[in-house]
Every structure is written in structure tokens, then in C-alpha cells.
């Protein structure tokens, strides 16, 4: 009988939003054969004790991992350098080692990024049957304009070719924020991705997502965008058609930074409620001050105006998304 693990991986920088995502995942999939794990890499002891206390009350398992998970000091120095110019966090690399981190009784994995919000049951996705050697993943939003005649699309095609994808495979490029996979399959995919990232960091423009797309060539099966719905697609009016269960806040700003279009106070509220319940952790919430709030409100409104001005682009993307949904296995 299968045992299912919902896994989130973080470091201290993204711990608070990851806790919110894990809490929502626990509510969305309460079965006795499903456990929710947060694997925290390099957490300070005092904070880990506090989060352990909070998470134990929510039936979520916090597992601490040292940075020697990645290997030697030289490897960790490479990781720090690799992420030095990125807004992303090194903690996500820990997902490549889930086979080492998970207790042995779990044979099925649902991996979730921490910058998500869940609205509805996850049972269908958690219990989806995934053939050995394959994984379920949703298309990355860029595949819906990858064949455009534009400089930015041409740049993305060059990037994907560097990962070993042929032109016919570009639309198979996936977002790695939500993945459903068997443990044995992940062992091989994670190892191959880690080796590629270390050997070819210049090709891994999207960090471990790049490496996972390299490692998963010919393995990926299409998953509905309802399980990995880009928040900015609210500009496209796609939510009413796709009916997202998981919304993914793929770029900065994030909802814990503030209430910025295309989301509002309702999406910021889970993080504010957490701080209200645990005021001693207020410093862990990366809420923007007035200057950044004004800046990102203007930026997000400019994005909305740009999308509204490009009617044909919106229609093209929306049409391709709905066609893709017909191919999704779950």
C-alpha cells in the first residue's frame, strides 16, 4: 500500500510562507496515508524550535537538514555563488535530495513550492497514478508564447536548446513548482539534475528548474494548470475557465510582501493572520515598506495596462492554455 508524502523544501528566508503553504496542504489532503513534510536547510536552532512547536500542532513534520546535504564546502561555496545574483533561495535545491531526506516508508511524492496558495482538495493530485520513470508537471507559462516572432521568444528558444530540448520539445518545458512523482523515479531524476547543474551552471538560467527540465526529457507527463496556476493569469481572465486549486506566485512581488494586483488583501491575509497568532515571528515576514509598496503597485498596474493593450496576445495565450488543458492527465 502506497504512502504519500507532500514535501516542501526551504531555507530560513522562505520559511514563513512555506509554513502557510504546508498548512493549507494539510487541510487540503487530510488522509491518514498522507503526511506533510517541510525540509528546512540551514535553519537557526532557535527558530527551528519555534517552528517545530507550531507545526506539530498542525500535524506537519519539520525535518532539519544541514548544508552538508549538498556535499563539501567547495560545493556549498559554488551554490552561494550561483545564487548570489538571484532573488531565489538555495533552499529549493534540497528537493533534488528528497530521496535521502524522506523516511523509507514513503514511496510517492507531491512536491510543492512555498510561494503558493491552495484552494480546494489535493486528493486527486496526490493519489494520481504516475508510471515508473515519469513525472507529472504543468507547462511553464512561457511555452504559450515560445513560438512567437519576438526577441524575447527567440532568447527563450536558445535557452531551451541549451538544455537539450529540440524545437518540437519546447512546448514540453515545464514549471517545477509542483511535481507529482514516484520516489524511485525522483531518485534518478534528482541525481541527474544535480549533476547537470554542477557541470553546466551557465545553462541553468532558471536554476534547478533548468536542470530538472534537462533531466526529465522524455519523462514528463502533462498536468493541468489548475494545479500550478500563475497568479498573473488573473489578468487574462483564465481563472474562471481553469478553476485553479493551486495558485503559484511565480515572480516578485509575493502576496506576503503586500496586496498588489492581480491579487488583494484576501491573498495577503493568511500571512498577516499567522503573524497575529505568532507575533514573536513578525520579523520573519518580508512585508514591504511604503516606498516598495508604491513602486510595486505602479509596476503591477503597468503590467495590467500592457496586457489590456495586447488583446491578440491575450487571446492567443488563452486559446493555447485551453487546448493544453485537453491534454492534461490530471
C-alpha positions as a Markdown table, in Angstrom:
| # | Residue | x | y | z |
|---|---|---|---|---|
| 1 | Unk | 0.0 | 0.0 | 0.0 |
| 2 | Unk | 1.4 | 3.4 | -1.0 |
| 3 | Unk | 2.4 | 6.1 | 1.5 |
| 4 | Unk | 2.2 | 9.6 | 0.2 |
| 5 | Unk | 4.4 | 12.5 | 1.2 |
| 6 | Unk | 3.6 | 16.1 | 0.4 |
| 7 | Unk | 7.0 | 17.8 | 0.5 |
| 8 | Unk | 8.1 | 21.4 | 0.8 |
| 9 | Unk | 11.7 | 22.4 | 0.9 |
| 10 | Unk | 13.0 | 25.8 | 2.2 |
| 11 | Unk | 15.7 | 27.6 | 4.0 |
| 12 | Unk | 15.2 | 30.3 | 6.6 |
| 13 | Unk | 14.5 | 33.0 | 4.1 |
| 14 | Unk | 11.2 | 31.5 | 2.9 |
| 15 | Unk | 10.2 | 29.5 | 6.0 |
| 16 | Unk | 7.2 | 31.6 | 6.9 |
| 17 | Unk | 5.4 | 31.4 | 3.6 |
| 18 | Unk | 6.3 | 27.7 | 3.3 |
| 19 | Unk | 4.6 | 27.1 | 6.6 |
| 20 | Unk | 1.4 | 28.7 | 5.3 |
| 21 | Unk | 1.6 | 26.6 | 2.1 |
| 22 | Unk | 2.2 | 23.4 | 4.2 |
| 23 | Unk | -0.7 | 24.2 | 6.5 |
| 24 | Unk | -3.1 | 24.7 | 3.5 |
| 25 | Unk | -1.8 | 21.4 | 2.0 |
| 26 | Unk | -2.5 | 19.6 | 5.3 |
| 27 | Unk | -6.1 | 20.9 | 5.2 |
| 28 | Unk | -6.5 | 20.1 | 1.5 |
| 29 | Unk | -5.4 | 16.4 | 1.9 |
| 30 | Unk | -6.1 | 15.1 | 5.4 |
| 31 | Unk | -5.9 | 11.4 | 4.7 |
| 32 | Unk | -4.2 | 9.0 | 7.1 |
| 33 | Unk | -1.9 | 7.7 | 4.4 |
| 34 | Unk | -0.6 | 11.2 | 3.6 |
| 35 | Unk | 1.9 | 13.2 | 5.6 |
| 36 | Unk | 3.1 | 16.7 | 5.0 |
| 37 | Unk | 6.8 | 17.5 | 5.4 |
| 38 | Unk | 8.8 | 20.7 | 5.5 |
| 39 | Unk | 12.5 | 20.1 | 4.9 |
| 40 | Unk | 14.4 | 23.1 | 6.2 |
| 41 | Unk | 18.0 | 23.6 | 5.1 |
| 42 | Unk | 20.4 | 25.6 | 7.3 |
| 43 | Unk | 17.8 | 26.9 | 9.9 |
| 44 | Unk | 18.9 | 28.6 | 13.0 |
| 45 | Unk | 18.3 | 26.5 | 16.1 |
| 46 | Unk | 16.1 | 29.0 | 18.0 |
| 47 | Unk | 13.8 | 29.5 | 15.0 |
| 48 | Unk | 13.6 | 25.8 | 14.2 |
| 49 | Unk | 12.5 | 25.0 | 17.8 |
| 50 | Unk | 9.7 | 27.7 | 17.5 |
| 51 | Unk | 8.5 | 26.4 | 14.1 |
| 52 | Unk | 8.6 | 22.8 | 15.3 |
| 53 | Unk | 6.3 | 23.7 | 18.1 |
| 54 | Unk | 3.9 | 25.5 | 15.8 |
| 55 | Unk | 3.9 | 22.8 | 13.1 |
| 56 | Unk | 3.5 | 19.9 | 15.5 |
| 57 | Unk | 0.1 | 21.4 | 16.4 |
| 58 | Unk | -0.9 | 21.3 | 12.7 |
| 59 | Unk | 0.3 | 17.7 | 12.1 |
| 60 | Unk | 3.1 | 18.8 | 9.8 |
| 61 | Unk | 6.5 | 17.3 | 10.2 |
| 62 | Unk | 9.5 | 19.6 | 10.2 |
| 63 | Unk | 12.8 | 18.0 | 9.3 |
| 64 | Unk | 16.1 | 19.9 | 9.6 |
| 65 | Unk | 18.9 | 19.4 | 7.1 |
| 66 | Unk | 22.4 | 20.6 | 7.3 |
| 67 | Unk | 24.1 | 22.2 | 4.3 |
| 68 | Unk | 26.4 | 19.2 | 4.1 |
| 69 | Unk | 23.4 | 17.6 | 2.3 |
| 70 | Unk | 24.9 | 19.3 | -0.8 |
| 71 | Unk | 28.4 | 18.0 | -0.2 |
| 72 | Unk | 31.7 | 19.6 | 0.5 |
| 73 | Unk | 32.5 | 23.2 | 1.5 |
| 74 | Unk | 33.5 | 23.8 | -2.1 |
| 75 | Unk | 30.1 | 22.7 | -3.4 |
| 76 | Unk | 28.4 | 24.9 | -0.9 |
| 77 | Unk | 30.6 | 27.8 | -2.0 |
| 78 | Unk | 29.5 | 27.1 | -5.6 |
| 79 | Unk | 25.9 | 27.2 | -4.5 |
| 80 | Unk | 26.3 | 30.5 | -2.7 |
| 81 | Unk | 28.0 | 32.0 | -5.8 |
| 82 | Unk | 25.4 | 30.5 | -8.1 |
| 83 | Unk | 22.5 | 32.2 | -6.2 |
| 84 | Unk | 24.4 | 35.4 | -5.3 |
| 85 | Unk | 22.6 | 37.5 | -8.0 |
| 86 | Unk | 19.3 | 35.7 | -7.7 |
| 87 | Unk | 16.2 | 36.6 | -5.7 |
| 88 | Unk | 15.6 | 32.9 | -5.3 |
| 89 | Unk | 16.9 | 30.9 | -2.4 |
| 90 | Unk | 19.4 | 28.0 | -2.3 |
| 91 | Unk | 17.0 | 26.0 | -0.1 |
| 92 | Unk | 14.9 | 24.8 | -3.0 |
| 93 | Unk | 17.9 | 22.7 | -4.2 |
| 94 | Unk | 17.1 | 20.4 | -1.3 |
| 95 | Unk | 14.3 | 18.9 | -3.3 |
| 96 | Unk | 16.8 | 17.2 | -5.5 |
| 97 | Unk | 17.7 | 15.1 | -2.4 |
| 98 | Unk | 14.2 | 14.2 | -1.2 |
| 99 | Unk | 15.0 | 10.5 | -1.6 |
| 100 | Unk | 17.7 | 11.0 | 1.1 |
| 101 | Unk | 15.6 | 13.2 | 3.3 |
| 102 | Unk | 12.3 | 11.2 | 3.4 |
| 103 | Unk | 11.7 | 8.3 | 5.8 |
| 104 | Unk | 11.9 | 5.0 | 3.9 |
| 105 | Unk | 8.2 | 4.1 | 4.1 |
| 106 | Unk | 7.1 | 6.8 | 1.7 |
| 107 | Unk | 7.1 | 5.8 | -2.0 |
| 108 | Unk | 5.0 | 8.6 | -3.6 |
| 109 | Unk | 5.9 | 12.3 | -3.6 |
| 110 | Unk | 4.0 | 15.5 | -4.3 |
| 111 | Unk | 6.5 | 18.4 | -4.2 |
| 112 | Unk | 5.2 | 21.9 | -3.6 |
| 113 | Unk | 7.0 | 25.3 | -3.8 |
| 114 | Unk | 6.4 | 27.5 | -0.8 |
| 115 | Unk | 5.1 | 30.5 | -2.8 |
| 116 | Unk | 1.7 | 29.1 | -3.4 |
| 117 | Unk | -1.8 | 29.2 | -2.0 |
| 118 | Unk | -4.2 | 26.2 | -2.1 |
| 119 | Unk | -7.9 | 26.4 | -2.6 |
| 120 | Unk | -9.6 | 23.0 | -2.7 |
| 121 | Unk | -8.8 | 19.4 | -2.3 |
| 122 | Unk | -5.5 | 17.9 | -3.3 |
| 123 | Unk | -6.6 | 14.3 | -3.1 |
| 124 | Unk | -6.9 | 13.9 | -6.9 |
| 125 | Unk | -3.4 | 15.1 | -7.5 |
| 126 | Unk | -1.8 | 13.3 | -4.5 |
| 127 | Unk | -3.3 | 10.0 | -5.5 |
| 128 | Unk | -2.8 | 10.3 | -9.2 |
| 129 | Unk | -1.1 | 7.2 | -10.7 |
| 130 | Unk | 2.3 | 8.1 | -12.2 |
| 131 | Unk | 4.1 | 5.4 | -14.3 |
| 132 | Unk | 7.6 | 4.4 | -13.2 |
| 133 | Unk | 10.2 | 6.7 | -14.6 |
| 134 | Unk | 7.8 | 9.5 | -15.3 |
| 135 | Unk | 6.6 | 12.7 | -13.5 |
| 136 | Unk | 3.6 | 14.9 | -13.7 |
| 137 | Unk | 4.3 | 18.6 | -14.2 |
| 138 | Unk | 2.4 | 21.6 | -15.6 |
| 139 | Unk | 3.6 | 23.7 | -18.5 |
| 140 | Unk | 5.6 | 26.7 | -17.8 |
| 141 | Unk | 3.7 | 29.9 | -18.8 |
| 142 | Unk | 6.4 | 30.8 | -21.4 |
| 143 | Unk | 5.5 | 27.8 | -23.6 |
| 144 | Unk | 2.3 | 29.5 | -24.6 |
| 145 | Unk | 4.3 | 32.2 | -26.4 |
| 146 | Unk | 7.6 | 30.4 | -27.1 |
| 147 | Unk | 7.0 | 30.3 | -30.8 |
| 148 | Unk | 6.2 | 34.0 | -31.2 |
| 149 | Unk | 8.2 | 36.0 | -33.6 |
| 150 | Unk | 9.8 | 38.2 | -31.0 |
| 151 | Unk | 13.3 | 38.8 | -29.5 |
| 152 | Unk | 12.2 | 37.5 | -26.1 |
| 153 | Unk | 10.8 | 34.3 | -27.5 |
| 154 | Unk | 13.9 | 33.7 | -29.6 |
| 155 | Unk | 16.0 | 34.1 | -26.5 |
| 156 | Unk | 13.9 | 31.5 | -24.6 |
| 157 | Unk | 14.2 | 29.1 | -27.6 |
| 158 | Unk | 18.0 | 29.5 | -27.4 |
| 159 | Unk | 17.9 | 28.8 | -23.7 |
| 160 | Unk | 15.8 | 25.7 | -24.1 |
| 161 | Unk | 18.0 | 24.4 | -26.9 |
| 162 | Unk | 20.9 | 24.6 | -24.4 |
| 163 | Unk | 19.0 | 22.2 | -22.2 |
| 164 | Unk | 19.0 | 19.6 | -25.0 |
| 165 | Unk | 15.4 | 20.3 | -26.0 |
| 166 | Unk | 14.6 | 20.2 | -29.7 |
| 167 | Unk | 12.3 | 22.8 | -31.3 |
| 168 | Unk | 9.5 | 20.2 | -31.2 |
| 169 | Unk | 10.0 | 19.8 | -27.4 |
| 170 | Unk | 10.0 | 23.5 | -26.5 |
| 171 | Unk | 6.3 | 23.4 | -25.6 |
| 172 | Unk | 7.0 | 20.5 | -23.2 |
| 173 | Unk | 9.2 | 22.7 | -21.0 |
| 174 | Unk | 7.6 | 22.6 | -17.5 |
| 175 | Unk | 7.4 | 24.7 | -14.4 |
| 176 | Unk | 9.0 | 22.8 | -11.5 |
| 177 | Unk | 6.9 | 24.4 | -8.7 |
| 178 | Unk | 4.5 | 21.5 | -8.3 |
| 179 | Unk | 5.6 | 18.0 | -9.2 |
| 180 | Unk | 4.0 | 14.6 | -8.7 |
| 181 | Unk | 6.4 | 11.7 | -9.0 |
| 182 | Unk | 7.3 | 8.3 | -7.5 |
| 183 | Unk | 10.2 | 8.2 | -5.2 |
| 184 | Unk | 12.3 | 5.8 | -7.2 |
| 185 | Unk | 11.8 | 7.9 | -10.3 |
| 186 | Unk | 12.7 | 11.1 | -8.4 |
| 187 | Unk | 15.9 | 9.4 | -7.1 |
| 188 | Unk | 17.2 | 9.2 | -10.7 |
| 189 | Unk | 15.8 | 12.5 | -11.9 |
| 190 | Unk | 17.1 | 14.4 | -8.9 |
| 191 | Unk | 20.6 | 12.9 | -9.2 |
| 192 | Unk | 20.8 | 13.7 | -13.0 |
| 193 | Unk | 19.5 | 17.2 | -12.4 |
| 194 | Unk | 22.1 | 17.9 | -9.7 |
| 195 | Unk | 24.9 | 16.6 | -11.8 |
| 196 | Unk | 23.8 | 18.8 | -14.7 |
| 197 | Unk | 23.5 | 21.9 | -12.5 |
| 198 | Unk | 27.0 | 21.4 | -11.1 |
| 199 | Unk | 28.5 | 20.7 | -14.6 |
| 200 | Unk | 26.7 | 23.3 | -16.6 |
| 201 | Unk | 25.6 | 26.2 | -14.3 |
| 202 | Unk | 25.8 | 28.7 | -17.2 |
| 203 | Unk | 22.9 | 26.8 | -18.9 |
| 204 | Unk | 20.8 | 26.7 | -15.8 |
| 205 | Unk | 19.3 | 30.2 | -16.1 |
| 206 | Unk | 16.3 | 29.1 | -14.1 |
| 207 | Unk | 18.4 | 27.3 | -11.6 |
| 208 | Unk | 17.2 | 23.8 | -10.6 |
| 209 | Unk | 14.1 | 24.2 | -12.9 |
| 210 | Unk | 16.5 | 24.3 | -15.8 |
| 211 | Unk | 18.3 | 21.2 | -14.5 |
| 212 | Unk | 15.1 | 19.3 | -13.9 |
| 213 | Unk | 13.9 | 20.0 | -17.5 |
| 214 | Unk | 17.2 | 18.6 | -18.7 |
| 215 | Unk | 16.9 | 15.5 | -16.5 |
| 216 | Unk | 13.2 | 14.9 | -17.4 |
| 217 | Unk | 13.4 | 14.9 | -21.2 |
| 218 | Unk | 11.0 | 12.3 | -22.4 |
| 219 | Unk | 9.7 | 11.7 | -18.8 |
| 220 | Unk | 7.3 | 14.5 | -18.2 |
| 221 | Unk | 3.5 | 14.0 | -18.4 |
| 222 | Unk | 1.2 | 17.0 | -18.7 |
| 223 | Unk | -0.6 | 18.1 | -15.5 |
| 224 | Unk | -3.5 | 20.6 | -15.6 |
| 225 | Unk | -2.7 | 24.2 | -15.0 |
| 226 | Unk | -5.3 | 24.2 | -12.2 |
| 227 | Unk | -2.5 | 22.6 | -10.1 |
| 228 | Unk | 0.0 | 25.3 | -10.9 |
| 229 | Unk | -1.9 | 28.4 | -11.9 |
| 230 | Unk | 0.3 | 31.5 | -12.5 |
| 231 | Unk | -1.1 | 34.4 | -10.4 |
| 232 | Unk | -0.6 | 36.9 | -13.2 |
| 233 | Unk | -3.0 | 34.9 | -15.4 |
| 234 | Unk | -5.8 | 36.6 | -13.5 |
| 235 | Unk | -5.1 | 39.4 | -16.0 |
| 236 | Unk | -6.1 | 37.0 | -18.7 |
| 237 | Unk | -9.4 | 36.0 | -17.1 |
| 238 | Unk | -8.4 | 32.4 | -17.2 |
| 239 | Unk | -9.2 | 31.5 | -13.6 |
| 240 | Unk | -12.9 | 31.1 | -14.4 |
| 241 | Unk | -12.0 | 28.6 | -17.1 |
| 242 | Unk | -9.2 | 26.7 | -15.5 |
| 243 | Unk | -10.6 | 26.8 | -11.9 |
| 244 | Unk | -7.2 | 26.7 | -10.1 |
| 245 | Unk | -6.7 | 24.6 | -7.0 |
| 246 | Unk | -3.1 | 25.9 | -6.5 |
| 247 | Unk | -2.1 | 29.4 | -7.4 |
| 248 | Unk | 1.6 | 30.0 | -7.9 |
| 249 | Unk | 3.1 | 33.4 | -7.2 |
| 250 | Unk | 5.9 | 32.9 | -9.7 |
| 251 | Unk | 7.6 | 36.3 | -9.6 |
| 252 | Unk | 8.2 | 39.2 | -7.3 |
| 253 | Unk | 6.3 | 40.6 | -5.6 |
| 254 | Unk | 4.7 | 37.9 | -3.5 |
| 255 | Unk | 1.4 | 38.1 | -1.6 |
| 256 | Unk | 3.2 | 38.2 | 1.8 |
| 257 | Unk | 5.0 | 41.4 | 0.5 |
| 258 | Unk | 1.7 | 43.2 | 0.2 |
| 259 | Unk | -1.6 | 43.4 | -1.6 |
| 260 | Unk | -0.6 | 44.0 | -5.2 |
| 261 | Unk | -2.7 | 43.5 | -8.4 |
| 262 | Unk | -3.8 | 41.0 | -9.6 |
| 263 | Unk | -4.4 | 39.8 | -6.0 |
| 264 | Unk | -5.5 | 41.7 | -3.0 |
| 265 | Unk | -6.0 | 41.6 | 0.8 |
| 266 | Unk | -7.5 | 38.2 | 0.7 |
| 267 | Unk | -4.3 | 36.7 | -0.6 |
| 268 | Unk | -2.2 | 38.6 | 1.8 |
| 269 | Unk | -4.4 | 37.7 | 4.8 |
| 270 | Unk | -3.0 | 34.2 | 5.6 |
| 271 | Unk | 0.4 | 35.6 | 6.3 |
| 272 | Unk | -1.0 | 38.5 | 8.4 |
| 273 | Unk | -3.1 | 36.1 | 10.3 |
| 274 | Unk | -0.1 | 33.9 | 11.1 |
| 275 | Unk | 1.8 | 36.9 | 12.5 |
| 276 | Unk | -1.2 | 38.0 | 14.5 |
| 277 | Unk | -1.2 | 34.5 | 16.0 |
| 278 | Unk | 2.6 | 34.4 | 16.4 |
| 279 | Unk | 3.7 | 38.0 | 16.9 |
| 280 | Unk | 7.2 | 36.8 | 18.0 |
| 281 | Unk | 7.8 | 35.8 | 14.3 |
| 282 | Unk | 6.8 | 39.2 | 12.9 |
| 283 | Unk | 10.4 | 39.9 | 11.8 |
| 284 | Unk | 10.2 | 36.8 | 9.5 |
| 285 | Unk | 7.5 | 38.4 | 7.4 |
| 286 | Unk | 9.0 | 40.2 | 4.4 |
| 287 | Unk | 6.4 | 42.9 | 4.2 |
| 288 | Unk | 7.3 | 45.9 | 2.0 |
| 289 | Unk | 7.5 | 49.4 | 3.4 |
| 290 | Unk | 5.8 | 52.4 | 1.8 |
| 291 | Unk | 8.4 | 53.0 | -0.9 |
| 292 | Unk | 8.4 | 49.5 | -2.3 |
| 293 | Unk | 4.6 | 49.2 | -1.9 |
| 294 | Unk | 4.1 | 52.3 | -4.1 |
| 295 | Unk | 6.7 | 51.1 | -6.6 |
| 296 | Unk | 5.2 | 47.6 | -7.0 |
| 297 | Unk | 1.6 | 48.9 | -7.1 |
| 298 | Unk | 2.7 | 51.1 | -10.0 |
| 299 | Unk | 4.6 | 48.2 | -11.7 |
| 300 | Unk | 1.7 | 45.8 | -11.4 |
| 301 | Unk | -0.8 | 48.3 | -12.7 |
| 302 | Unk | 1.5 | 48.9 | -15.7 |
| 303 | Unk | 1.6 | 45.2 | -16.4 |
| 304 | Unk | -2.2 | 45.1 | -16.3 |
| 305 | Unk | -2.4 | 48.0 | -18.8 |
| 306 | Unk | 0.1 | 46.3 | -21.0 |
| 307 | Unk | -1.9 | 43.1 | -21.1 |
| 308 | Unk | -5.1 | 45.0 | -21.7 |
| 309 | Unk | -3.4 | 46.8 | -24.7 |
| 310 | Unk | -2.4 | 43.5 | -26.3 |
| 311 | Unk | -5.8 | 41.8 | -27.0 |
| 312 | Unk | -4.5 | 39.4 | -29.6 |
| 313 | Unk | -1.7 | 38.2 | -27.3 |
| 314 | Unk | -4.2 | 37.5 | -24.5 |
| 315 | Unk | -6.5 | 35.7 | -26.9 |
| 316 | Unk | -3.6 | 33.6 | -28.3 |
| 317 | Unk | -2.3 | 32.6 | -24.9 |
| 318 | Unk | -5.8 | 31.8 | -23.5 |
| 319 | Unk | -6.6 | 29.7 | -26.5 |
| 320 | Unk | -3.4 | 27.7 | -26.2 |
| 321 | Unk | -3.9 | 27.2 | -22.5 |
| 322 | Unk | -7.4 | 25.8 | -23.0 |
| 323 | Unk | -6.1 | 23.5 | -25.8 |
| 324 | Unk | -3.3 | 22.3 | -23.4 |
| 325 | Unk | -5.9 | 21.6 | -20.7 |
| 326 | Unk | -7.4 | 18.9 | -23.0 |
| 327 | Unk | -4.1 | 17.0 | -22.9 |
| 328 | Unk | -3.7 | 17.1 | -19.1 |
| 329 | Unk | -3.7 | 13.7 | -17.5 |
| 330 | Unk | -4.9 | 15.0 | -14.1 |
